[in-house]
Amino acid sequence: MRYELKIKDKILYAEKGTKYIEIIRKIQKEHPFKILAVKHNNNIKELLKEIEDSGEIVLLDTSTLDGFRIYQRGVLFLLYMALKDLYPEDKLYVHHSIGSGLYCELRSGKPSQKKLEMLKEKMLEYVKEDLPFEKKTISKFRAIKMFENVDLVDKSKLFKYRKKDKVNIYICDKYFNYFYGYMPPSTGYVDLFDLKSIDDGFVVLHPTPKSPDKVPEYKHYPKLSYTFNEYKEWLKILEVSTVGELNSLIAKGPEEATELIRVSEALHEKKYAQIADEIIKRKNIKVVLIAGPSSSGKTTSAKRLALQLKVNGLKPIPISLDDYFVDREKTPRDENGNYDFESIYALDLDLFNTHLSKLLKGEEIELPKFDFVHGKRVWSGNKIKMEEDQVLIIEGIHGLNELLTESIPREFKYKIYVSALTQMNLDSMNRITTTDTRLIRRIVRDFNFRGHSALATLKMWPSVRRGEDRNIFPFQEEADIMFNSNLIYELSVLKIFAEPLLLMVDNSNPEYSEAKRLLKFLDYFLPITVLEEIPRKSILREFIGRSTFKY
């Protein structure tokens, strides 16, 4: 049998039994970056797999998100192997991304620079040996015993509650491990990386989609790092640090799940109260700005903070940035000639700053209202004036950018960055990304309140992420405080809503591989079904519905 393969503008042919890597070797020299895997008819395939069909092939390297993930797993496997070779009693914990790196810790404590150098040197030895990452499919019960025997009980707990009775593990040299996702063909494919000491651990650096052929410079984000560490302390209070531990608790019954919900929500409420207390303490704060990426829970956070400020005797006045859009024809355009509604210059900055200045002087203003149907500003007739006991609450993606409120002295402003900074991971080496949590939230919300399918949300998500990279993340350290809107139990709830939506994405769409990845991810979670126990003012209600707030 002969297969016809379309790769970019070329047609290649492969006989039955041919592996993808044999085809890739023929075209690698023409490609600027090392090809790590392929997407064949919208399904991701590892290079060591045999070709079984004709069709279109997309090349995955570190300039692509899927290729980046594959490269990262390869580097982490190298690090695990080096650690076990040099320090067999130690253990690796992969926590979260920060800047362009991946923050990790060791059970033995903060590693010295010499230890990191030795680990890196050992990893490079493996790279030179070009050892294959061999995939093996075994029963989950055998996998459970295997990982218990090598001090990876967290992986055993993860497998325990999986419906499938088979597990794919990877073997390299004398080591085996489990990674959620695909791997490169061999150690020789992951030859660029660095280890840098940070805080109580270190960051793993390697090529990214923005820097596909070199290791990027690391920029530290101390406030973001502090917020992640704060949430790590919350996990200790909840006694849940991995999905396996979460599932163990859920499996005990609805009473345990209910208690988890209550304590998680209480931690959120406590944090809102602390932020309100801090605003009151500063006395001169007149403008509270709340910003964060898509589906981070900004709107609910603004409403819940307003309640806490009222408890402290302040009367919040909400102002919507959406009403300060310029008329449609004045909207800036992006590199493709489309309207760029996420640009800060899509807002009438002059009018907005004029209104803020007048309000702070005690003058009356008339709030505008933007007519989205006709793309024009209209005047609402709604006039407001600030009193001594009032504070403005402004929620929007540009809240941390000083350009938005440049006419207002910094000491009058309090900036809050909100994001779902996921700290709980699948196991000690397979992390849950903040982006995945937000994407699943958005899929559920878009369907419930905007009539969008999961496919439509997946199609627009790359554009949303580009906007965040330009307009939000560069300013996150400008915040006075960061609020982590993640709830330890939320993915066990969102699973119920998201799975049927993702199942509707079929393999005729390029987004199929991403839908398939998210379904596999959600399969690790046991569902929480006591939805009535989720408070009506919970951030989660912004996505699943029945919130006490109006959006």
Secondary structure, DSSP 8 states (H G I E B T S, - for coil): -EEEEEETTEEEEEETT-BHHHHHHHHGGGSSS---EEEETTEEEETTSB--S-EEEEEE-TTSHHHHHHHHHHHHHHHHHHHHHH-TT--EEEEEEETTEEEEEETT-S--HHHHHHHHHHHHHHHHHT-B-EEEEEEHHHHHHHHHHTT-HHHHHHHHT-S-SEEEEEEETTEEE--SS---SBGGG----EEEEETTEEEEE--BTTBTTS-------HHHHHHHHHHHHHHHHHT--BHHHHHHHHHT-HHHHHHHHHHHHHHHHHHHHHHHHHHHHHS---EEEEE-STTS-HHHHHHHHHHHHHHTT-EEEEEEGGGGB--GGGS-B-TTSSB-TTSGGGB-HHHHHHHHHHHHTT--EEEEEEETTTTEEEEEEEEE---TTEEEEEESTTTT-GGGGTTS-GGGEEEEEEE-----BSSSS----HHHHHHHHHHHHHHHHH---HHHHHHHHHHHHHHHHHHTGGGGGG-SEEEE---TTHHHHHHHHHHHHHTT--TTSTTHHHHHHHHHHHTTS-----GGGS-TTSTTHHHHS--SS--
